[in-house]
Amino acid sequence: MFPQKNPLESSNILNYLKRNLICWTSRNEKIDNFIQEMQLKFNNKNNVVFEWIPYNQFNEIKETDKNGLITLYSAIWKDGPILFDYNWYNGYTRVSNKKVALKCLHNSQDSIDFLMNEAKMYSTNYNAFITLYGISQDPDTNNYILVQNNSINLANWISGNEKINDFIQEMQLKIMNHYDDVFEWIPYNQLDKIKESGKNNFTTVHSAIWKNGPLFYSDLNKRYIREPNTNVALKYLHSSQNSIEILTNEVKKQLTSIFGRQITKIYGISQNPDTSDYILVQKNFMLMSGDKKIDDFIQEIQLKINDYNDVVFEWIPYNQFNEIEEIGKNTNSITMYSAVWKDGRLLYNYQYQHYTRDSSIEVSLRCLHNSENSIDFLINEAKKYLPKKGVLFGISQNPDTNDYILVQNNFMNLANFISGNEKIDDFIQEMNNHKDVVFEWIPYDQFDEIEEIDNDGLTVYYAIWKNGPLCYVGWNFDRYTRDSSKMVGLKYLYNSLNSVDSLINEVKKYSTYDMYGISQNPDTNNYILVLVWTRINKNKIEYAEDWW
């Protein structure tokens, strides 16, 4: 039996409803007044007409699921709901023989206020994921029934835990667009070919096949359908059965961020029947480090993504790197390597409106020796780079040494941060907490055409910096590019090798916009300030007031 459209005689829906007020009654004045109030507020063609629906209007009633307070049924509503037909009649019609869901509220006859409050939670907009058509009553039990659209098997709400059911219902009631994601309770027996892919002390991640698959709205079929045999990621939250708030808060964190909505995309919640651990069923999973503190830090950064051009910070397995070559080091704390990241970083594809990977990209690996002994040190190191967009891609770990690694963009050759002096390297890194200025260690062999300008106790030169400074370019994904063959000023500091503190204090006298970095003459070991060149006046370097 297929739905049929039957146009109403009246083109004015309010007049029709007023004329038909005497044609129905629930035999409860409070409910009648509530339904009448809902009908007389009707002012939107996208809404269905909220009605009292006699129980004898339902055929083919079949139980689909239940918990202690609710039983769900599917049924055929003979007359069907009233809605506006834009296509054929340009008027209101009844869609007869409509398949609906009956949500039977046990003992609801004892509390009409509970029934009405339950009804108020739902929308009567027919574009909503869950549309409420009206109220009915089972004459045998006197239980009241909410009559809803049957866009999905609403039995999927039944988790066995009232708090979770309410949360899932709350999430679904927010869906007012056919193209929003549908959040569900997913029975564990729907998950097949489950394989562990990562873990830490509190979380285990598995890959799996979801047999029925997620719901999506089909424009062709004009209804929700499922995409069967979908690959999903299962994030097991250990001992989560002891705290439903932890579970629901985890979901909310994901769904309020670009990262959560676009990359991991949570389809719903499930539960392992053997361990009782709750599970987040996701579209994708991000790899785990095995250390909860690091994993939590990475997730914290991911959930702060508020722009599709932001770097997706992630854990990157060491076996993802090819062509690893040492390019610089200082004392015992840092070694820099260049490498090729096979899968590459995640980039948002605006044409297809989803993230894809930019494979085989060159990266710099900043290896922090003995960092496995202090996760706080590792995290603090990573935080120093985060203000600069496009610099830090993620964290990895060398399985042979257990040293943690900061995986960085290679566009700025981060080996230039390595002076060979730990105090200077730390200072340069500290200077780079600014978002739009890159302060660098600049190898002396980068300078050409060095010419002396002044030699009166203070030696000043100008030179051509071959690679040139890094400039911020907002429209570029990497955000920085080099301005090659740049004229710069070189300010030599005599005997500075003997006092790094004096060197640092000298640097601090300058604005960060007036200098590019520090270098060192390999013949004399004197340190050099590499300055922004503007003009020479009165035997000293000055800076144009309108430089910026």
Helices and strands as residue ranges (DSSP letters): E 4-7, H 13-19, G 21-23, H 29-40, E 51-52, G 55-57, E 58-66, E 70-77, E 82-85, E 91-96, E 98-105, G 108-110, H 112-120, E 132-137, E 144-149, G 154-157, H 162-173, E 184-185, G 188-190, E 191-199, E 203-210, E 215-218, E 223-226, E 230-237, G 240-242, H 244-255, H 258-259, I 260-264, E 266-271, E 278-282, H 292-302, E 314-315, G 318-320, E 321-330, E 334-341, E 345-349, E 354-358, E 361-368, G 371-373, H 375-385, E 392-397, E 404-409, G 410-412, G 414-417, H 422-431, E 440-441, G 444-446, E 447-455, E 459-465, E 470-472, E 480-482, E 486-493, G 496-498, H 500-508, E 515-520, E 527-532, E 535-537, E 540-542
